[in-house]
Amino acid sequence: MPTDPWFVSDDPETELELGPDERLFTGLLRERAAAWTVPPAVGWVAEPEDDSLLVACVGLGDGPNAWPPLVGLRLTGSTVRGDLLNEHFYWLPEPRTGLALDAAGTPGELAALAADWFERVLRMSVVRQEWHHRGRCYAARPHRVVVLRDAAPEVGIPASY
């Protein structure tokens, strides 16, 4: 369990700019996440530069900064979409992966669904795959792939270190 609180704002201004629905959503998400007993990860909220109102992210990396790969969701009005995220722009992939979450509802309902989704993803087994030839690893860091074994179907996540 992380010592830092889950889903802190990436910028102090973000918290001030959240509307009432976003504040309710993030408050409930943080409350649910505080009870998780999952492997340590970094989770935060951000305000993207497009029409999404809020992004909540969790880094699945195993390095000291736990950045890539990244899963997260985008809250827009009364809908939430979650999946793997582009680590720079928080874009969702097309086509969607086996991790995808699509839901509509009230901020409270969406926070509960999002918390359950994040917890499920964080409980998945992460397996690093590296390619070897003649006893040497020839594809490691930039070509490494992390596979979430418990996803249905299994999801391979390129780790773009």
Salt bridges, closest charged atoms under 4 A:
GLU15 OE1 - ARG30 NH2 2.80
ASP50 OD2 - ARG74 NH2 2.24
ASP62 OD2 - ARG128 NH2 2.32
ASP83 OD2 - ARG96 NE 3.22
GLU87 OE2 - HIS88 NE2 3.93
GLU94 OE2 - ARG81 NH2 3.08
ASP102 OD1 - ARG81 NE 3.22
ASP102 OD2 - ARG96 NH1 3.03
ASP116 OD1 - ARG32 NH2 2.30
GLU119 OE2 - ARG123 NH2 3.04
GLU130 OE2 - ARG144 NH1 3.63
GLU154 OE1 - ARG149 NH1 3.19
